[in-house]
Amino acid sequence: MKRVLLVGVGAALGWYGHSKLSKGRDEAVVRAEEALRTSLAPENIGRSIGEGAASIIVESTRAFFTTVRDQIPALNRAQPAPPVVENLDDAEPLQGEVTNVASDRPA
């Protein structure tokens, strides 16, 4: 009788433990499948590709403007700005020539 009770209690404990373990395992499998499904979803793949393309464009634009700044001295921030004339009497007038152009159209 004692052995029957021990076998019965052991079987009950084994079944209970198995049901709890399999329940946890099933939940883990469901979470893994959901993660796989969402990572392979077309909208998520498209978003990932778009973010990658955007970061490539940003980096290449930064590299381009860095190269332009290095090659064109006027854009180089290390050079001082041209002097600003504060008194217009000290400024030199621009030299140029004015030409009158006759128009074929009546005014």
PyMOL commands that set and color helices and strands:
alter all, ss='L'
color gray80, all
select helices_A, chain A and resi 2-39+42-71+73-75+88-90
alter helices_A, ss='H'
color red, helices_A
deselect
rebuild
show_as cartoon
